[in-house]
Amino acid sequence: MRVLLVEDDIELASSIKTFFKFKEFDVDLFYDGEDAFNHLESNKIDYDLYIIDVNIPNINGLELLKFIRKIKLDTPIIIITASLEIETLQEAFDYGCSEYIKKPFNLKELDIRIKKIFHQKTNIIKFNTQWIYDKDSMDLKYNDEPIELRKKEKLLVDILFKNIGYIVSNDNITDYVWEGEVREQYPVRQMVNTIRKKLPVDIIKTEVGVGYKIETKL
């Protein structure tokens, strides 16, 4: 896991970084909000987690949070705060904070909150920063906008996303989408073409005579 940590308390920052290194996380540490901002602007790095103190020099944590949410819609962001002022917390969650932790805290508490966040995300598939698929609700979003699909279209998209990056055979798609329904013909190709017309970017790759897969390298 790759983590961006922004914390101006040198002792606390060092403790968190050491803790993460023990867990074999890759950590980029900044003590200043402006340095973190410049780093994010100039380096297109896909972090798995952001941990940001609210009260950091030059660019505060809430401003950094807003900036990150413009480019990373779904990556978890934990806010560190020295107070529990309801206005600050409300603002943080309005800007897209995933979780918060109040100083002082035990590193075990931080670990618990991180595990909670990622446990909640196990049924979310995300790639290319723009696409998000929820396996529970079978909702597909592009740039946070839902793609409207019919029931069978959802089932076809579902089996492809559950096997993302791998070819799903026409027979497996037919069995899954039509759920044992007896028909002379199962128009898989026609349905794929209908779905493609609804997608802003075509992410379904055809393997001629074999099946289909979600193409993750766009």
Secondary structure, DSSP 8 states (H G I E B T S, - for coil): -EEEEE-S-HHHHHHHHHHHHHTT-EEEEESSHHHHHHHHHH-----SEEEEESS-SSS-HHHHHHHHHHH-SSS-EEEEES---HHHHHHHHHTT--EEEESS--HHHHHHHHHHHHHHTTTEEEETTTEEEETTTTEEEETTEE----HHHHHHHHHHHHTTTS-EEHHHHHHHHHTT---S---HHHHHHHHHHH-SS--EEEETTTEEEE----
